[in-house]
Structures are given as structure tokens and as C-alpha cells.
Amino acid sequence: EVFIMGIIRIGTTARWSDVVIFNNVLYTVEVPTNLDAGLKDQTKEVLNSIAKILSDNGSDKKHILSVTIYLKDIAQIDEFNQIWDKWLPLGSAPVRACVEARLANQAYLVEIQLSAAVINTDATVKFMT
């Protein structure tokens, strides 16, 4: 973890960070690790990972501000939405875009980038020390 001038970077490599927090806003991107799975299972995996990232860093699904969903095949948007709609708490829908994209790994069927409000700043203190 790296803390520079109010920016907290978690899981930082030469190319990206797993999570960046600035001004009590968390930014993250998640991709599936089960590359043999179909869209349904990849989506569930990515959403479960996001829920854990949010929880570990003082946020939750109700505090997602913005999300961009990248699907390998936009024709599968209904399949994605069925899972998304069950996962997201009613009344807490973020600003959202869903687009078809050629993803970095051919086996990725979904990739999700989002920002969320950090509501429990005590959760991030462990990353600043």
C-alpha cells in the first residue's frame, strides 16, 4: 500500500493499483479469474470480489457512485442485468454505462470499473501506516 499526498493506493504494481482512494472516494476495476466460466459465473465472481473490496475499504454496494461495465458481447446484457439487479440493493443504483468491448484477455466476458463513497474512514487507516 502506498500513501502519497492524500492518495491511498492498494495492491500497486508498475502498471496499476487494485484500489485507489482519494477524498473518500474509492476507485477499482475487477476482472474474473475463472476464465473457463460463462458470463453468469464470471459476473457473480466479479461482483463478489467488488463487494469484498468495498467492505475491506469502508464502503458497500449502497455507496457505489458510478460504474462502467464492459461486456465482450453486448447481446448478453440481459443475462448480465439479471445478476446485477439481484446484487444491487434496491434504491441505490449508481450512474452506469454498459458497453461492448474487446477486453485485454479473450477469455474475459466482463470487466467492471467503479467508484464508491468511503463511509467508514477507519477502514482505510490501516493502509496509511
C-alpha positions in Angstrom: 0.0 0.0 0.0 1.2 3.5 -0.9 0.0 6.7 0.7 1.1 9.9 -1.1 -0.4 13.4 -0.6 -3.8 12.1 0.4 -4.0 9.4 -2.3 -4.1 5.8 -1.0 -3.0 3.1 -3.4 -3.6 -0.5 -2.6 -2.1 -3.5 -4.4 0.1 -1.3 -6.6 2.2 -2.7 -9.3 4.2 -1.0 -12.0 1.1 -0.8 -14.2 -2.0 -0.5 -11.9 -3.4 -0.4 -8.4 -6.1 -2.7 -7.3 -7.8 0.1 -5.4 -7.2 3.9 -5.2 -8.8 6.1 -2.6 -8.9 9.9 -2.7 -11.2 12.4 -1.0 -13.2 9.5 0.5 -13.9 8.0 -3.0 -12.7 4.5 -3.8 -11.8 3.6 -7.4 -11.4 0.0 -8.6 -11.6 -2.3 -11.6 -12.3 -6.1 -11.4 -11.9 -8.9 -13.9 -12.8 -12.6 -13.5 -10.2 -15.2 -12.6 -12.3 -18.2 -13.7 -11.7 -17.9 -17.4 -13.5 -21.1 -18.2 -16.8 -19.8 -16.8 -19.7 -18.3 -18.7 -20.9 -14.8 -18.3 -23.2 -15.7 -15.4 -20.4 -17.2 -13.2 -17.8 -14.6 -14.3 -20.3 -11.8 -13.3 -21.0 -13.3 -9.9 -17.3 -13.8 -9.3 -16.5 -10.2 -10.2 -19.4 -8.8 -8.1 -18.4 -10.9 -5.1 -14.8 -9.5 -5.4 -16.2 -6.0 -5.7 -18.3 -6.5 -2.6 -15.3 -7.6 -0.6 -13.1 -4.7 -1.9 -15.8 -2.3 -0.9 -16.2 -3.9 2.6 -12.5 -4.1 3.2 -12.1 -0.4 2.4 -15.0 1.2 4.3 -17.8 1.1 1.7 -20.6 -1.1 0.5 -22.9 -1.7 -2.5 -25.3 1.0 -1.4 -22.5 3.6 -1.8 -21.4 2.9 -5.4 -21.4 6.2 -7.2 -20.5 5.3 -10.8 -19.9 2.0 -12.7 -18.8 1.2 -16.2 -19.5 -2.4 -17.3 -17.6 -3.8 -20.2 -19.1 -6.9 -21.9 -17.4 -9.0 -24.5 -20.8 -9.4 -26.2 -23.4 -6.7 -25.6 -26.1 -9.2 -26.7 -25.6 -10.7 -23.2 -26.7 -7.5 -21.4 -30.0 -9.1 -20.3 -28.1 -12.0 -18.7 -25.8 -9.6 -17.0 -28.6 -7.4 -15.8 -30.4 -10.3 -14.2 -27.4 -10.9 -11.9 -26.7 -7.1 -11.4 -30.3 -6.3 -10.5 -30.3 -9.1 -7.8 -26.9 -8.0 -6.4 -27.5 -4.2 -6.2 -29.7 -3.1 -3.2 -33.0 -1.6 -4.4 -32.9 2.2 -4.5 -29.1 2.5 -4.7 -28.5 2.4 -8.4 -25.3 4.3 -9.4 -24.7 6.2 -12.6 -24.0 3.4 -15.1 -22.7 2.7 -18.6 -22.6 -0.7 -20.2 -20.6 -1.1 -23.4 -19.3 -3.9 -25.6 -15.5 -4.0 -25.6 -12.6 -6.1 -26.8 -11.1 -6.9 -23.4 -7.5 -7.5 -22.6 -7.9 -11.2 -22.2 -10.0 -13.0 -24.8 -11.5 -15.2 -22.0 -12.8 -12.2 -20.1 -16.5 -11.9 -20.7 -17.0 -9.0 -18.3 -14.9 -6.3 -16.6 -16.3 -3.7 -14.2 -14.8 -0.3 -13.2 -16.4 1.6 -10.4 -16.2 4.4 -7.9 -17.8 4.3 -4.4 -18.1 6.7 -1.5 -16.0 5.6 1.5 -18.3 5.9 4.5 -16.1 4.3 7.2 -12.8 6.1 7.0 -11.4 4.0 9.9 -11.2 1.1 7.5 -8.6 2.9 5.4 -6.4 3.9 8.3 -4.7 0.5 8.2 -3.4 1.3 4.7 -1.9 4.6 5.7 0.5 3.3 8.3 
